[in-house]
């Protein structure tokens, strides 16, 4: 199949379409969603593993997940601008790392999720574990 168009467009019948004529006007099903999330998560993990801060959190699943989720949410380029948080992570100062994330516009935008991720960074554990 030839390469599709990778940004949504309106086809000749007025439907929102992407790729090789995939009509997304009425949304996607659960399997498509699961595939997209899995694929994008795999890409995010691969990107995180190339970042200089990865070595500081590698091996702790909760911290890895927290950083990957933050990077997925704001983009890894934006995450690299959290200099204080990343410097604290480099020194293993998880309280300062979490505080730096919480003292941001991102934390205000995502609310309780920022608190949960900050707790994962501080404790190195998943909630309720």
KEFI-298753 format. One record per atom (N, C-alpha, C): residue number from 0; residue in one letter; x, y, z. Coordinates in steps of 0.2 Angstrom, whole numbers, plus 5000, padded with zeros to 4 digits. Example, Ala and Ser with C-alpha at 12.3 -4.5 7.8 and 13.67 -1.06 7.14 Angstrom:
BEGIN
+-----+---------+------+------+------+
! num ! residuo !   px !   py !   pz !
+-----+---------+------+------+------+
!   0 !       a ! 5066 ! 4972 ! 5039 !
!   0 !       a ! 5062 ! 4978 ! 5039 !
!   0 !       a ! 5066 ! 4984 ! 5039 !
!   1 !       s ! 5064 ! 4989 ! 5035 !
!   1 !       s ! 5068 ! 4995 ! 5036 !
!   1 !       s ! 5064 ! 5000 ! 5039 !
+-----+---------+------+------+------+
***
This chain:
BEGIN
+-----+---------+------+------+------+
! num ! residuo !   px !   py !   pz !
+-----+---------+------+------+------+
!   0 !       x ! 5004 ! 4994 ! 5000 !
!   0 !       x ! 5000 ! 5000 ! 5000 !
!   0 !       x ! 5004 ! 5006 ! 5000 !
!   1 !       x ! 5003 ! 5011 ! 4996 !
!   1 !       x ! 5007 ! 5017 ! 4996 !
!   1 !       x ! 5007 ! 5021 ! 5002 !
!   2 !       x ! 5012 ! 5025 ! 5003 !
!   2 !       x ! 5012 ! 5029 ! 5009 !
!   2 !       x ! 5005 ! 5034 ! 5010 !
!   3 !       x ! 5003 ! 5034 ! 5016 !
!   3 !       x ! 4997 ! 5038 ! 5017 !
!   3 !       x ! 4999 ! 5045 ! 5019 !
!   4 !       x ! 4994 ! 5049 ! 5021 !
!   4 !       x ! 4995 ! 5056 ! 5023 !
!   4 !       x ! 4994 ! 5055 ! 5031 !
!   5 !       x ! 4999 ! 5058 ! 5034 !
!   5 !       x ! 5000 ! 5057 ! 5041 !
!   5 !       x ! 4997 ! 5062 ! 5046 !
!   6 !       x ! 4994 ! 5067 ! 5043 !
!   6 !       x ! 4991 ! 5072 ! 5047 !
!   6 !       x ! 4983 ! 5071 ! 5045 !
!   7 !       x ! 4979 ! 5072 ! 5049 !
!   7 !       x ! 4971 ! 5072 ! 5047 !
!   7 !       x ! 4970 ! 5077 ! 5042 !
!   8 !       x ! 4965 ! 5075 ! 5038 !
!   8 !       x ! 4963 ! 5079 ! 5032 !
!   8 !       x ! 4956 ! 5078 ! 5031 !
!   9 !       x ! 4953 ! 5082 ! 5027 !
!   9 !       x ! 4946 ! 5081 ! 5025 !
!   9 !       x ! 4946 ! 5078 ! 5018 !
!  10 !       x ! 4942 ! 5072 ! 5018 !
!  10 !       x ! 4942 ! 5069 ! 5011 !
!  10 !       x ! 4937 ! 5072 ! 5007 !
!  11 !       x ! 4936 ! 5069 ! 5001 !
!  11 !       x ! 4932 ! 5072 ! 4996 !
!  11 !       x ! 4924 ! 5072 ! 4998 !
!  12 !       x ! 4923 ! 5067 ! 5003 !
!  12 !       x ! 4916 ! 5067 ! 5005 !
!  12 !       x ! 4915 ! 5071 ! 5012 !
!  13 !       x ! 4920 ! 5074 ! 5014 !
!  13 !       x ! 4919 ! 5078 ! 5020 !
!  13 !       x ! 4921 ! 5075 ! 5027 !
!  14 !       x ! 4924 ! 5069 ! 5026 !
!  14 !       x ! 4925 ! 5065 ! 5032 !
!  14 !       x ! 4933 ! 5066 ! 5034 !
!  15 !       x ! 4934 ! 5067 ! 5041 !
!  15 !       x ! 4941 ! 5067 ! 5043 !
!  15 !       x ! 4944 ! 5061 ! 5042 !
!  16 !       x ! 4950 ! 5061 ! 5039 !
!  16 !       x ! 4953 ! 5055 ! 5037 !
!  16 !       x ! 4961 ! 5055 ! 5038 !
!  17 !       x ! 4964 ! 5050 ! 5039 !
!  17 !       x ! 4971 ! 5050 ! 5040 !
!  17 !       x ! 4974 ! 5043 ! 5037 !
!  18 !       x ! 4981 ! 5044 ! 5036 !
!  18 !       x ! 4984 ! 5038 ! 5033 !
!  18 !       x ! 4982 ! 5036 ! 5026 !
!  19 !       x ! 4980 ! 5030 ! 5025 !
!  19 !       x ! 4978 ! 5027 ! 5019 !
!  19 !       x ! 4971 ! 5027 ! 5018 !
!  20 !       x ! 4967 ! 5033 ! 5019 !
!  20 !       x ! 4960 ! 5033 ! 5019 !
!  20 !       x ! 4956 ! 5031 ! 5025 !
!  21 !       x ! 4959 ! 5031 ! 5030 !
!  21 !       x ! 4956 ! 5029 ! 5036 !
!  21 !       x ! 4951 ! 5034 ! 5039 !
!  22 !       x ! 4945 ! 5033 ! 5039 !
!  22 !       x ! 4940 ! 5038 ! 5041 !
!  22 !       x ! 4940 ! 5038 ! 5049 !
!  23 !       x ! 4942 ! 5043 ! 5052 !
!  23 !       x ! 4942 ! 5044 ! 5059 !
!  23 !       x ! 4936 ! 5048 ! 5062 !
!  24 !       x ! 4932 ! 5050 ! 5057 !
!  24 !       x ! 4926 ! 5055 ! 5059 !
!  24 !       x ! 4922 ! 5052 ! 5065 !
!  25 !       x ! 4922 ! 5046 ! 5066 !
!  25 !       x ! 4918 ! 5043 ! 5071 !
!  25 !       x ! 4922 ! 5040 ! 5077 !
!  26 !       x ! 4928 ! 5042 ! 5077 !
!  26 !       x ! 4933 ! 5039 ! 5082 !
!  26 !       x ! 4936 ! 5033 ! 5080 !
!  27 !       x ! 4939 ! 5030 ! 5085 !
!  27 !       x ! 4943 ! 5023 ! 5084 !
!  27 !       x ! 4940 ! 5018 ! 5089 !
!  28 !       x ! 4941 ! 5012 ! 5088 !
!  28 !       x ! 4939 ! 5007 ! 5092 !
!  28 !       x ! 4944 ! 5005 ! 5098 !
!  29 !       x ! 4943 ! 5001 ! 5103 !
!  29 !       x ! 4947 ! 5000 ! 5108 !
!  29 !       x ! 4954 ! 4997 ! 5106 !
!  30 !       x ! 4953 ! 4992 ! 5101 !
!  30 !       x ! 4959 ! 4989 ! 5099 !
!  30 !       x ! 4964 ! 4994 ! 5095 !
!  31 !       x ! 4961 ! 4998 ! 5091 !
!  31 !       x ! 4965 ! 5003 ! 5088 !
!  31 !       x ! 4968 ! 5008 ! 5094 !
!  32 !       x ! 4965 ! 5010 ! 5098 !
!  32 !       x ! 4967 ! 5014 ! 5104 !
!  32 !       x ! 4973 ! 5010 ! 5108 !
!  33 !       x ! 4972 ! 5004 ! 5109 !
!  33 !       x ! 4977 ! 5000 ! 5113 !
!  33 !       x ! 4983 ! 5000 ! 5109 !
!  34 !       x ! 4982 ! 4999 ! 5102 !
!  34 !       x ! 4988 ! 4998 ! 5098 !
!  34 !       x ! 4992 ! 5005 ! 5098 !
!  35 !       x ! 4988 ! 5010 ! 5097 !
!  35 !       x ! 4992 ! 5017 ! 5097 !
!  35 !       x ! 4995 ! 5018 ! 5103 !
!  36 !       x ! 4992 ! 5017 ! 5109 !
!  36 !       x ! 4995 ! 5018 ! 5115 !
!  36 !       x ! 5001 ! 5014 ! 5116 !
!  37 !       x ! 5001 ! 5008 ! 5115 !
!  37 !       x ! 5007 ! 5003 ! 5115 !
!  37 !       x ! 5012 ! 5005 ! 5111 !
!  38 !       x ! 5011 ! 5007 ! 5105 !
!  38 !       x ! 5016 ! 5009 ! 5100 !
!  38 !       x ! 5019 ! 5016 ! 5102 !
!  39 !       x ! 5015 ! 5021 ! 5104 !
!  39 !       x ! 5018 ! 5027 ! 5107 !
!  39 !       x ! 5022 ! 5026 ! 5113 !
!  40 !       x ! 5020 ! 5022 ! 5117 !
!  40 !       x ! 5023 ! 5021 ! 5124 !
!  40 !       x ! 5030 ! 5018 ! 5122 !
!  41 !       x ! 5030 ! 5013 ! 5117 !
!  41 !       x ! 5037 ! 5010 ! 5115 !
!  41 !       x ! 5041 ! 5015 ! 5113 !
!  42 !       x ! 5039 ! 5020 ! 5109 !
!  42 !       x ! 5043 ! 5025 ! 5106 !
!  42 !       x ! 5045 ! 5030 ! 5112 !
!  43 !       x ! 5041 ! 5031 ! 5117 !
!  43 !       x ! 5043 ! 5036 ! 5122 !
!  43 !       x ! 5048 ! 5032 ! 5127 !
!  44 !       x ! 5048 ! 5026 ! 5128 !
!  44 !       x ! 5053 ! 5022 ! 5132 !
!  44 !       x ! 5059 ! 5023 ! 5128 !
!  45 !       x ! 5059 ! 5021 ! 5122 !
!  45 !       x ! 5065 ! 5022 ! 5118 !
!  45 !       x ! 5068 ! 5029 ! 5118 !
!  46 !       x ! 5064 ! 5034 ! 5118 !
!  46 !       x ! 5067 ! 5041 ! 5118 !
!  46 !       x ! 5070 ! 5042 ! 5125 !
!  47 !       x ! 5066 ! 5040 ! 5130 !
!  47 !       x ! 5069 ! 5041 ! 5137 !
!  47 !       x ! 5075 ! 5038 ! 5138 !
!  48 !       x ! 5076 ! 5032 ! 5135 !
!  48 !       x ! 5083 ! 5028 ! 5136 !
!  48 !       x ! 5088 ! 5032 ! 5133 !
!  49 !       x ! 5087 ! 5037 ! 5129 !
!  49 !       x ! 5093 ! 5040 ! 5126 !
!  49 !       x ! 5095 ! 5047 ! 5130 !
!  50 !       x ! 5090 ! 5049 ! 5134 !
!  50 !       x ! 5091 ! 5055 ! 5138 !
!  50 !       x ! 5097 ! 5054 ! 5144 !
!  51 !       x ! 5100 ! 5059 ! 5145 !
!  51 !       x ! 5106 ! 5059 ! 5150 !
!  51 !       x ! 5103 ! 5057 ! 5157 !
!  52 !       x ! 5097 ! 5059 ! 5159 !
!  52 !       x ! 5095 ! 5058 ! 5165 !
!  52 !       x ! 5092 ! 5050 ! 5166 !
!  53 !       x ! 5092 ! 5047 ! 5161 !
!  53 !       x ! 5089 ! 5040 ! 5161 !
!  53 !       x ! 5093 ! 5036 ! 5166 !
!  54 !       x ! 5100 ! 5036 ! 5166 !
!  54 !       x ! 5104 ! 5032 ! 5171 !
!  54 !       x ! 5103 ! 5034 ! 5178 !
!  55 !       x ! 5100 ! 5039 ! 5180 !
!  55 !       x ! 5098 ! 5041 ! 5187 !
!  55 !       x ! 5092 ! 5037 ! 5189 !
!  56 !       x ! 5088 ! 5036 ! 5185 !
!  56 !       x ! 5082 ! 5033 ! 5187 !
!  56 !       x ! 5081 ! 5025 ! 5185 !
!  57 !       x ! 5085 ! 5023 ! 5180 !
!  57 !       x ! 5085 ! 5016 ! 5177 !
!  57 !       x ! 5085 ! 5011 ! 5183 !
!  58 !       x ! 5081 ! 5006 ! 5182 !
!  58 !       x ! 5081 ! 5001 ! 5187 !
!  58 !       x ! 5076 ! 5002 ! 5193 !
!  59 !       x ! 5073 ! 5008 ! 5193 !
!  59 !       x ! 5067 ! 5009 ! 5198 !
!  59 !       x ! 5061 ! 5010 ! 5193 !
!  60 !       x ! 5057 ! 5005 ! 5193 !
!  60 !       x ! 5051 ! 5005 ! 5189 !
!  60 !       x ! 5046 ! 5011 ! 5190 !
!  61 !       x ! 5045 ! 5013 ! 5196 !
!  61 !       x ! 5040 ! 5018 ! 5197 !
!  61 !       x ! 5043 ! 5025 ! 5195 !
!  62 !       x ! 5050 ! 5026 ! 5196 !
!  62 !       x ! 5053 ! 5032 ! 5194 !
!  62 !       x ! 5053 ! 5032 ! 5186 !
!  63 !       x ! 5055 ! 5027 ! 5183 !
!  63 !       x ! 5055 ! 5026 ! 5176 !
!  63 !       x ! 5048 ! 5028 ! 5173 !
!  64 !       x ! 5043 ! 5025 ! 5176 !
!  64 !       x ! 5036 ! 5027 ! 5173 !
!  64 !       x ! 5034 ! 5034 ! 5174 !
!  65 !       x ! 5036 ! 5037 ! 5180 !
!  65 !       x ! 5034 ! 5044 ! 5181 !
!  65 !       x ! 5038 ! 5048 ! 5176 !
!  66 !       x ! 5044 ! 5047 ! 5175 !
!  66 !       x ! 5048 ! 5052 ! 5170 !
!  66 !       x ! 5045 ! 5050 ! 5163 !
!  67 !       x ! 5044 ! 5044 ! 5161 !
!  67 !       x ! 5041 ! 5043 ! 5155 !
!  67 !       x ! 5034 ! 5046 ! 5154 !
!  68 !       x ! 5030 ! 5046 ! 5159 !
!  68 !       x ! 5024 ! 5049 ! 5158 !
!  68 !       x ! 5024 ! 5056 ! 5158 !
!  69 !       x ! 5029 ! 5059 ! 5161 !
!  69 !       x ! 5030 ! 5067 ! 5161 !
!  69 !       x ! 5032 ! 5068 ! 5154 !
!  70 !       x ! 5037 ! 5065 ! 5152 !
!  70 !       x ! 5040 ! 5066 ! 5145 !
!  70 !       x ! 5035 ! 5065 ! 5139 !
!  71 !       x ! 5030 ! 5060 ! 5140 !
!  71 !       x ! 5025 ! 5059 ! 5135 !
!  71 !       x ! 5020 ! 5064 ! 5135 !
!  72 !       x ! 5019 ! 5067 ! 5141 !
!  72 !       x ! 5014 ! 5072 ! 5142 !
!  72 !       x ! 5016 ! 5079 ! 5139 !
!  73 !       x ! 5022 ! 5081 ! 5141 !
!  73 !       x ! 5025 ! 5087 ! 5139 !
!  73 !       x ! 5030 ! 5087 ! 5133 !
!  74 !       x ! 5032 ! 5081 ! 5131 !
!  74 !       x ! 5037 ! 5080 ! 5126 !
!  74 !       x ! 5044 ! 5080 ! 5130 !
!  75 !       x ! 5048 ! 5076 ! 5127 !
!  75 !       x ! 5055 ! 5075 ! 5130 !
!  75 !       x ! 5059 ! 5081 ! 5129 !
!  76 !       x ! 5058 ! 5085 ! 5124 !
!  76 !       x ! 5062 ! 5092 ! 5123 !
!  76 !       x ! 5060 ! 5096 ! 5129 !
!  77 !       x ! 5053 ! 5097 ! 5131 !
!  77 !       x ! 5051 ! 5101 ! 5136 !
!  77 !       x ! 5054 ! 5098 ! 5143 !
!  78 !       x ! 5054 ! 5092 ! 5144 !
!  78 !       x ! 5056 ! 5089 ! 5150 !
!  78 !       x ! 5063 ! 5091 ! 5151 !
!  79 !       x ! 5067 ! 5091 ! 5146 !
!  79 !       x ! 5074 ! 5093 ! 5146 !
!  79 !       x ! 5075 ! 5100 ! 5149 !
!  80 !       x ! 5070 ! 5104 ! 5149 !
!  80 !       x ! 5070 ! 5111 ! 5152 !
!  80 !       x ! 5069 ! 5111 ! 5159 !
!  81 !       x ! 5067 ! 5106 ! 5162 !
!  81 !       x ! 5067 ! 5105 ! 5170 !
!  81 !       x ! 5073 ! 5104 ! 5173 !
!  82 !       x ! 5078 ! 5109 ! 5172 !
!  82 !       x ! 5085 ! 5109 ! 5174 !
!  82 !       x ! 5085 ! 5107 ! 5182 !
!  83 !       x ! 5081 ! 5110 ! 5186 !
!  83 !       x ! 5082 ! 5109 ! 5193 !
!  83 !       x ! 5080 ! 5102 ! 5195 !
!  84 !       x ! 5074 ! 5100 ! 5192 !
!  84 !       x ! 5072 ! 5093 ! 5193 !
!  84 !       x ! 5077 ! 5088 ! 5191 !
!  85 !       x ! 5080 ! 5089 ! 5185 !
!  85 !       x ! 5085 ! 5084 ! 5182 !
!  85 !       x ! 5091 ! 5084 ! 5186 !
!  86 !       x ! 5093 ! 5090 ! 5188 !
!  86 !       x ! 5099 ! 5090 ! 5193 !
!  86 !       x ! 5098 ! 5087 ! 5199 !
!  87 !       x ! 5092 ! 5088 ! 5202 !
!  87 !       x ! 5091 ! 5084 ! 5208 !
!  87 !       x ! 5091 ! 5077 ! 5207 !
!  88 !       x ! 5088 ! 5074 ! 5202 !
!  88 !       x ! 5088 ! 5067 ! 5200 !
!  88 !       x ! 5095 ! 5065 ! 5200 !
!  89 !       x ! 5099 ! 5068 ! 5196 !
!  89 !       x ! 5106 ! 5066 ! 5195 !
!  89 !       x ! 5110 ! 5065 ! 5202 !
!  90 !       x ! 5108 ! 5069 ! 5207 !
!  90 !       x ! 5111 ! 5069 ! 5214 !
!  90 !       x ! 5107 ! 5064 ! 5218 !
!  91 !       x ! 5102 ! 5061 ! 5216 !
!  91 !       x ! 5098 ! 5056 ! 5220 !
!  91 !       x ! 5093 ! 5060 ! 5225 !
!  92 !       x ! 5092 ! 5066 ! 5224 !
!  92 !       x ! 5088 ! 5070 ! 5229 !
!  92 !       x ! 5081 ! 5070 ! 5226 !
!  93 !       x ! 5077 ! 5065 ! 5228 !
!  93 !       x ! 5071 ! 5064 ! 5225 !
!  93 !       x ! 5066 ! 5069 ! 5228 !
!  94 !       x ! 5067 ! 5071 ! 5234 !
!  94 !       x ! 5062 ! 5076 ! 5237 !
!  94 !       x ! 5063 ! 5083 ! 5233 !
!  95 !       x ! 5069 ! 5085 ! 5231 !
!  95 !       x ! 5070 ! 5091 ! 5227 !
!  95 !       x ! 5068 ! 5090 ! 5220 !
!  96 !       x ! 5069 ! 5084 ! 5218 !
!  96 !       x ! 5066 ! 5083 ! 5211 !
!  96 !       x ! 5059 ! 5084 ! 5210 !
!  97 !       x ! 5055 ! 5080 ! 5215 !
!  97 !       x ! 5048 ! 5081 ! 5215 !
!  97 !       x ! 5046 ! 5088 ! 5216 !
!  98 !       x ! 5049 ! 5091 ! 5220 !
!  98 !       x ! 5047 ! 5098 ! 5222 !
!  98 !       x ! 5048 ! 5103 ! 5216 !
!  99 !       x ! 5053 ! 5102 ! 5212 !
!  99 !       x ! 5054 ! 5105 ! 5206 !
!  99 !       x ! 5049 ! 5104 ! 5200 !
! 100 !       x ! 5047 ! 5098 ! 5200 !
! 100 !       x ! 5041 ! 5096 ! 5195 !
! 100 !       x ! 5035 ! 5099 ! 5197 !
! 101 !       x ! 5033 ! 5099 ! 5204 !
! 101 !       x ! 5027 ! 5102 ! 5207 !
! 101 !       x ! 5027 ! 5109 ! 5206 !
! 102 !       x ! 5033 ! 5113 ! 5206 !
! 102 !       x ! 5033 ! 5120 ! 5205 !
! 102 !       x ! 5033 ! 5122 ! 5198 !
! 103 !       x ! 5028 ! 5120 ! 5194 !
! 103 !       x ! 5028 ! 5121 ! 5187 !
! 103 !       x ! 5021 ! 5122 ! 5184 !
! 104 !       x ! 5021 ! 5125 ! 5179 !
! 104 !       x ! 5014 ! 5126 ! 5175 !
! 104 !       x ! 5012 ! 5119 ! 5173 !
! 105 !       x ! 5016 ! 5114 ! 5172 !
! 105 !       x ! 5013 ! 5108 ! 5170 !
! 105 !       x ! 5010 ! 5105 ! 5176 !
! 106 !       x ! 5012 ! 5105 ! 5182 !
! 106 !       x ! 5009 ! 5103 ! 5188 !
! 106 !       x ! 5002 ! 5106 ! 5189 !
! 107 !       x ! 5002 ! 5112 ! 5188 !
! 107 !       x ! 4995 ! 5116 ! 5189 !
! 107 !       x ! 4990 ! 5113 ! 5183 !
! 108 !       x ! 4993 ! 5112 ! 5177 !
! 108 !       x ! 4988 ! 5109 ! 5172 !
! 108 !       x ! 4986 ! 5102 ! 5173 !
! 109 !       x ! 4990 ! 5098 ! 5176 !
! 109 !       x ! 4988 ! 5091 ! 5177 !
! 109 !       x ! 4985 ! 5089 ! 5184 !
! 110 !       x ! 4986 ! 5094 ! 5188 !
! 110 !       x ! 4983 ! 5093 ! 5195 !
! 110 !       x ! 4985 ! 5087 ! 5199 !
! 111 !       x ! 4981 ! 5083 ! 5201 !
! 111 !       x ! 4982 ! 5077 ! 5205 !
! 111 !       x ! 4987 ! 5072 ! 5202 !
! 112 !       x ! 4987 ! 5072 ! 5195 !
! 112 !       x ! 4992 ! 5067 ! 5192 !
! 112 !       x ! 4999 ! 5069 ! 5194 !
! 113 !       x ! 5000 ! 5076 ! 5194 !
! 113 !       x ! 5007 ! 5078 ! 5196 !
! 113 !       x ! 5009 ! 5076 ! 5203 !
! 114 !       x ! 5004 ! 5076 ! 5207 !
! 114 !       x ! 5005 ! 5074 ! 5214 !
! 114 !       x ! 5007 ! 5067 ! 5215 !
! 115 !       x ! 5003 ! 5063 ! 5211 !
! 115 !       x ! 5004 ! 5056 ! 5211 !
! 115 !       x ! 5011 ! 5054 ! 5208 !
! 116 !       x ! 5013 ! 5057 ! 5202 !
! 116 !       x ! 5019 ! 5056 ! 5199 !
! 116 !       x ! 5025 ! 5058 ! 5204 !
! 117 !       x ! 5024 ! 5064 ! 5207 !
! 117 !       x ! 5029 ! 5067 ! 5212 !
! 117 !       x ! 5030 ! 5062 ! 5218 !
! 118 !       x ! 5025 ! 5059 ! 5220 !
! 118 !       x ! 5025 ! 5054 ! 5225 !
! 118 !       x ! 5029 ! 5048 ! 5223 !
! 119 !       x ! 5028 ! 5046 ! 5217 !
! 119 !       x ! 5032 ! 5040 ! 5214 !
! 119 !       x ! 5039 ! 5042 ! 5213 !
! 120 !       x ! 5041 ! 5048 ! 5212 !
! 120 !       x ! 5048 ! 5050 ! 5211 !
! 120 !       x ! 5051 ! 5050 ! 5218 !
! 121 !       x ! 5047 ! 5052 ! 5223 !
! 121 !       x ! 5050 ! 5053 ! 5230 !
! 121 !       x ! 5051 ! 5046 ! 5233 !
! 122 !       x ! 5046 ! 5042 ! 5233 !
! 122 !       x ! 5046 ! 5035 ! 5236 !
! 122 !       x ! 5049 ! 5030 ! 5232 !
! 123 !       x ! 5049 ! 5031 ! 5225 !
! 123 !       x ! 5052 ! 5025 ! 5221 !
! 123 !       x ! 5047 ! 5019 ! 5221 !
! 124 !       x ! 5041 ! 5021 ! 5223 !
! 124 !       x ! 5036 ! 5015 ! 5223 !
! 124 !       x ! 5029 ! 5018 ! 5219 !
! 125 !       x ! 5025 ! 5013 ! 5217 !
! 125 !       x ! 5019 ! 5015 ! 5214 !
! 125 !       x ! 5014 ! 5016 ! 5219 !
! 126 !       x ! 5009 ! 5020 ! 5218 !
! 126 !       x ! 5004 ! 5021 ! 5223 !
! 126 !       x ! 5001 ! 5015 ! 5225 !
! 127 !       x ! 4999 ! 5015 ! 5232 !
! 127 !       x ! 4996 ! 5009 ! 5235 !
! 127 !       x ! 5000 ! 5003 ! 5235 !
! 128 !       x ! 5007 ! 5003 ! 5234 !
! 128 !       x ! 5011 ! 4997 ! 5234 !
! 128 !       x ! 5015 ! 4997 ! 5241 !
+-----+---------+------+------+------+
***
